[in-house]
Structure formats: C-alpha cells, structure tokens
Amino acid sequence: MSEDRAIIHPVKGATSPDPGRLAVLVSTAADLNLLCQAVDADPRVSHRLFTSRLHSALNAQRQPFSLIGPVIGAPYAVMLLETLIVWGAQRFIYLGWCGAIAADVKTGDIVLPAAAAIDEGTSRHYIQQPSGYSRPARPVAAEIRKACRRLDCEFHEGPVWSTDAIFRETRDKILHYQQQGVLAVEMELSALFTVGQYRGVEVGGILVVSDELSTLTWRPGFKEERFEKGRFAACEAVKQICQKK
C-alpha cells in the first residue's frame, strides 16, 4: 500500500513533549506507576496522549526517556507508536502481561518474545508477513535479555500469539499455537513489531504471565504473590535499560 495514500498522519505540535529516543509502552496503570516510582518520574506530572499518560524522566547521562500507558489492544498501541515516532522516539520497549499456553510457562514467569503470531487486524495494513509472524528488533531484544540476566532473572524466550479477541481464545486456537511452540498469548506485540519494521524503528517486548490456559482451562493468577514478584522483576529490568549509562 502506497504511503502517499494515507490521509491522516500523526503530528508534532508546539506543545508536544520530547519523549527522548527511548519510550516504554506499559500495558497497565499499575505497572506504569511502578516504573514511575522506580525511575523517579513524578506520577503526578504527565502529558496526556490520547487516553494514556506520558511521563518523562532522565537517565544517568541526563538524557530524556519516557513512560507511556496504559496501553491495550493492537490498534491503540500502534496509534501511540506512530505518534511517538513523529515526536522523536526511535527505540521502544513494550511491557505487558500475557496468558501462558505452554505447559512449562507459569504465572509470574517472564516471557521475552522472539516472534509474535499475527492474529490481530492492524499489521496487515502495514506489511504482509508471509510467515504469519513479526519479530522484535534484535538490538532491543538483546538489551532486554542482558538486563534480565544481570538481575539473575529467569525467563522464557520464544514466540507469542497476538490476538484482538481475548474472549475468543478457543480450544482449537490454543492447541494450534501450542503445536507451533508458542509460549503465551497477548494483544499488542505482533502489531508493534510490524509497524516498527515498517517505520524503521526498534521495538522489543517483555511480558509477565498473569494467567494460564495451557490445560484448556483458565487459571487466573492476578492475585498471586509470584505474579507480583514477576511484575517487580520485569519493571526492574526495564528500569536498568532506561537508566543505562
């Protein structure tokens, strides 16, 4: 599809903030607040970005980076990504939650997506992926992996499945993706990886398992202590990348 046929484009206005080169998209308000506290970003000071909030902070070299959330669903995640690119961001980390579909992936575990199966409707408007998968930028994925290893944080690395419809995660689909070696299901990453490739920016992701579907029965883990520990570990890994000297 020709780029010059697009009618609506994101813009940078006179009052648009500088997001810095690194922007972290955070799926939930709870984790956004955790990260704000971790990097000393004042949670009371923010810039409105659609229905999300953008918080600014400085790394060890006094360079700006930003935290944006909450973010849910592929179309909305891409709206934010496109806007932040126009505002100047070039590297992106997505921090979210996921449902485990592999038997050895459990609530509270960390998943580093090596690819994302495209089962959402946004990606096809940018790039047709013959494999049915999109992939993170290698430099950002490697940085996230290194941060987890520095923290002695165990993680699973492999493909995930991105869907638009959390209430249509059917038995047949779960079995299909289990056979492909997919670890977990979430809603945003395949689109973010696709648009990152299309726009020439780097996008990576880190996920915390919030619930399990591998037995074809839903086991929510949102209130479990191990889920809280996983969230804190993932936020600490992201913090290290943000504040890197």
N, C-alpha and C positions, 0 to 999 in steps of 0.2 A: 504494500500500500504506500503510495507516494506521500512523503512528509508534507509537501506543499498543499495537500488537500485538507489538512487539519484546519478547522475554523477557529477553535478555541485553544488558546495557549496560556500556560501559567506566566505570570509577570512578576517582576521585582519592582515594587513601588518605593516611593521616597521614604516610607516608614518601615519597610521590610527589614527585619533584623539580619545580622550576619550570623549564619548558622555555623561558620567555621568549615573546614574541609571535612571533618568527621561529624556525622549525625547518627544518633542512635534512635531507632524507632522502637517504641516499647508498647507491647500489646495492651497491658493493663495499667490502670491508675495506681494500683498497689505497688507494682514494680517500678513505675515511674517515680513514685515518692521515695522508694528505697534507694534508687540511683541518685536522686537529687540529694538525699542526705549523705550518701557515700562520697559524692564528689564536691560537696559543699556548695551546691547550687540552691539558692533560696527558693523553696517551693512556692512562696507567696508572690514571687516575681516571675511573670511569664508573658509570652506573646501569644495571642490567640491565632491558631492556624486551623481553619475550618472548625471542626468540633473538638480539636485537640489543643494541647498547650505545648509551647516550645520554651524550654528553659536553657539558658546559656551558662557556660562555665569556662574556666581556663585550665589548660594543662600545665605541666611543670615548666614549660617554656613560655608561659603566658600567652599561648595561642588558644583561640576560642574553639569550642566544640559545643554541640547542642544535644539535648534530650527531648524527644517529641512523643507524645502519647495522650490518651490511649489510642490504639490503632486496631481496627478489627475489619477483616474481610479484604479480599484482593483489590476490588475497585478503589476502595478508600485508601488503602496502603499506597497504591500507585498514584493517586491524586497527591498525597503528601510527598512521595518520592519525586515526582515530576516538578513540584513546586520548589522543593529544597534544592534540586539540581540547578534550577534557574537562579535561585538565591546564592548559589556558590558552593554547595556541598559536593564533594567528589567521592567520599568513602562512607559506606553505610553499614551499620550492624542492626539486624533485627533481633530483638529479644522477646520471645513469646513462650506460650505454653502449648503442649501437644498431648494427644492421646496415644498411648502405646498400642501398636498392633503386633509387634514381635514378642514372642513369649519371654525372651530374656530381658526385655526392657520393662522397668517397673516405675511406679510412682516415685517421684523425687529424683530420678535419673536425669542426667543431662545428655541431650542429643545434639550433635553437630551435623547439620545436613550437608551431605556431599552431593546431593541432587534432589530435585523436587518433581514428583509426578504431577503433570498439569491436568487437574480436574476442576479448574475454575475457568471463568469466561473471559478474563481480561487479557491473558497472554496472547491469544490468537489475533488480537488487534494490533500487535506489535511484530511478532516473529512467529512463523510456523516452525515448530520444533519437530522434525521427523521422528525423533526418538520418543517423543511424548514426555520428555524430561527437560528441565532447565537446571543450570548449575551455578553455584556461587563463584565469585571471583577468587582465584587461587590465593592472591596475597592476603585478602581479608580472612579467608578461611584458615590460612596458615597462622595468622596472628591470633585468632581466637583459640586455635588448638594449642599454641605455645602458652597463652595465658592460662588455660586450664591445666596444662602440665606444670607450670611454675607453681600453681596452687596445690599440686598433687590431687587434682580433682578428676575423678574417674568420669569417663564419658563414652558414649556410643557414637560411632561415626558411620553414616550410611544414608541411603535415600529416605525421603519422607514423601508423603502424599498430601497435596494441597487441594482442598475441596471448598466449594461455595456453600455446601448444604450440610451442616452438622447433624441435622435430623434425617439425613439420607445416607448415613454411613451404614450401608446394608451388609448383611452377612456375606453376600456374593462379592461385594466390592472388597471387603476386608480379606476374604480368602484369596481373591485375585492379587491384591497387593502383597499379602504375605508370601505368596508364591514367587513374587518378584524381589523378595528380600527387603521390602520396605519396613522401616522401623516404627514409624509413627505417622499420625495424621494431624494436620493443622490447616490454616486457611489462607495464608498470605505469601509464603515464600516462593512458590513457582512463578507468580506474577512479578514479585520483586526482582528475582534473578533474571527473568526475561527482559524486563524493562531496563535493568542495569546494563545488560548486554547491549540492548538497542541504543541506549543513550551514551554508552562508553564510560560508565562509572562502575565502581567496585562495590558489590553488595555481598555480605555474608550473614550468617544467622547462627543463633544459639537458642535452644529450646529446653524447657523444663517439663518433664512428664507430670501432668496433673491428674490423669485418669488412665484406665487400662481397658482395652477392648479385645485383647488377643484371644480370649476364650469365647468370644462372640457373646459375652455378657458384659454390660457396662459396669465398671468398678470405679466410681469417683474417688479421688484421693485429695481433694482440695483442702480438707481439714487435717490431713495427716502431718505429723511432725517432719517426716522425711521429705515431704513436698516443700515445707518451709525451708528446710536446710538446702534443698536443691535450688530454690529461688535465691537464697543468700549467696550461694556459691556462684551461680550464673551472674548475678549482679557484681560480685567481686571480680570476676574475670573481665567483665565489660569495663568496670572501673579502672582496672590496670591498663587496659588498652587506651582508654580516654586520657588518662593522666601520664601516659608514657612520655619519658624524657626524649 
